[in-house]
Amino acid sequence: MPTHTQCPRIAIVDIPGKGKGVIAKQYIPPGALIISEKPRITLPAQNSGMVDRQGLVRIFQALAALSQDDSEFIMSFPCAPSEDPILGRLKHFTPCFGDNAFGLCLTISRVNHTCYSANGSPNASYRWNTRTKEEDLRAIREIQEGQEIEVSYMSDITNYESPPAYLRRKFGFECCCEGCTRPPAERLASDQRILAYNAFVPQVHSRFGKENPLQILKDLEIQILILCEEGYIFEVAGRADDAFELCASYGDAASGRQWEEICRDRYAIHLGTDSDDWKVAQRLATRPQDYVGWQALGRRNLKGPSPRILEYCYRNIETARAESTESVASGGVAQSVASSFDLPSAGAPVKLSKGQKKKAKAKAKKQVAQNSDKTVVTM
Ligand SMILES: C[S@@+](CC[C@H](N)C(=O)[O-])C[C@H]1O[C@@H](n2cnc3c(N)ncnc32)[C@H](O)[C@@H]1O
């Protein structure tokens, strides 16, 4: 079983205010697979990732059969005083998707959480690898020697529910990350931008064929800048893919290819080049003509990503954050892109129509349901 002692790049240490945590013992580049681990303890689960009464009985039977060492390992994880000492600790197990199980790993389960925000965002992400039956921990940003390795316990995409409230409700802890501890006005401004962004996303495809495609591409650029400023770099892949689909629908292979390359390169960092998502994006970036809606809207030359988008998507996110902190407070780089295009900024707080609010709420509900797959027991 791989342990941190076999992975000289990381170490488990005490982190003030969070219990134990994992730090990098050397520089780790974005996209690097930090460690793959088979869970030390595996508990049964249903396919859905949720647990019903019968499932709980099976879990307690499995717990009763554990060795003393394994039970002590589980009890070494934190549990809020208000929670049941066993159920509270089961929350640290992560789903082994497709394998009807939840696992607790020696090292990866010690990785703490940080929220996506303009003030800081996770530098790593973990996923169950159904092929190797291991949990993969991957660097999604540069990690410097001595820096804590942090993932997001929430979805990697924008979320409607306020992160501190979600973490309190779902995991029972008060998050002390930079995003949660910033002044309420700053948090509110970010929440409003995310809300406006979430209202924009479901409309994109319905605009294809009805509106000027160059206008849609400009709007997508603004949304990508918001994502970069708010730290949601994974979701950039989705918007770049939307831009690809638009270009491919008009048969513009050159522009489409450039957009899909952004999508592919984000997948390489977050999911790895052995993931299905990366393989599809790689195929479309190479042969945009394979897109199912190729030339469905006719033939027209559109635009690839602007130099600013390429700079934002490819440069070190640390630099982007340091340089954009001031601009986020004042409406963000997205605001200045809008002015240079002479467009209203989608980044500034907007008043949502009833329909937009409804759509944003529906999306939020869906995301909350997806997020719930990340925990073992829902109370
Ligand atoms: C999966 S465990 C991570 C390892 C844990 N810190 C330990 O000591 O074993 C999750 C728990 O770590 C703590 N934690 C993780 N991220 C945190 C954060 N951003 N702020 C405060 N506590 C955090 C909480 O107690 C949470 O329930």
PDBQT file of the ligand as one rigid body, heavy atoms in Angstrom, charges set to zero:
ROOT
HETATM    1  C1  LIG A 401     -10.779  14.770   5.766  1.00  0.00    +0.000 C 
HETATM    2  S1  LIG A 401     -10.339  15.540   7.260  1.00  0.00    +0.000 S 
HETATM    3  C2  LIG A 401      -8.793  16.252   6.883  1.00  0.00    +0.000 C 
HETATM    4  C3  LIG A 401      -7.726  15.877   7.874  1.00  0.00    +0.000 C 
HETATM    5  C4  LIG A 401      -7.966  16.401   9.243  1.00  0.00    +0.000 C 
HETATM    6  N1  LIG A 401      -7.540  17.794   9.359  1.00  0.00    +0.000 N 
HETATM    7  C5  LIG A 401      -7.293  15.561  10.316  1.00  0.00    +0.000 C 
HETATM    8  O1  LIG A 401      -6.829  16.127  11.318  1.00  0.00    +0.000 OA
HETATM    9  O2  LIG A 401      -7.278  14.354  10.169  1.00  0.00    +0.000 OA
HETATM   10  C6  LIG A 401     -11.486  16.872   7.300  1.00  0.00    +0.000 C 
HETATM   11  C7  LIG A 401     -11.487  17.671   8.595  1.00  0.00    +0.000 C 
HETATM   12  O3  LIG A 401     -10.342  18.518   8.655  1.00  0.00    +0.000 OA
HETATM   13  C8  LIG A 401     -10.706  19.797   9.204  1.00  0.00    +0.000 C 
HETATM   14  N2  LIG A 401     -10.579  20.815   8.132  1.00  0.00    +0.000 N 
HETATM   15  C9  LIG A 401     -10.344  20.584   6.830  1.00  0.00    +0.000 A 
HETATM   16  N3  LIG A 401     -10.278  21.728   6.124  1.00  0.00    +0.000 NA
HETATM   17  C10 LIG A 401     -10.511  22.723   6.999  1.00  0.00    +0.000 A 
HETATM   18  C11 LIG A 401     -10.614  24.140   6.871  1.00  0.00    +0.000 A 
HETATM   19  N4  LIG A 401     -10.470  24.780   5.713  1.00  0.00    +0.000 N 
HETATM   20  N5  LIG A 401     -10.875  24.864   7.995  1.00  0.00    +0.000 NA
HETATM   21  C12 LIG A 401     -11.035  24.257   9.203  1.00  0.00    +0.000 A 
HETATM   22  N6  LIG A 401     -10.943  22.909   9.377  1.00  0.00    +0.000 NA
HETATM   23  C13 LIG A 401     -10.693  22.145   8.295  1.00  0.00    +0.000 A 
HETATM   24  C14 LIG A 401     -12.149  19.670   9.632  1.00  0.00    +0.000 C 
HETATM   25  O4  LIG A 401     -12.171  19.218  10.970  1.00  0.00    +0.000 OA
HETATM   26  C15 LIG A 401     -12.679  18.576   8.732  1.00  0.00    +0.000 C 
HETATM   27  O5  LIG A 401     -13.801  17.921   9.264  1.00  0.00    +0.000 OA
ENDROOT
TORSDOF 0
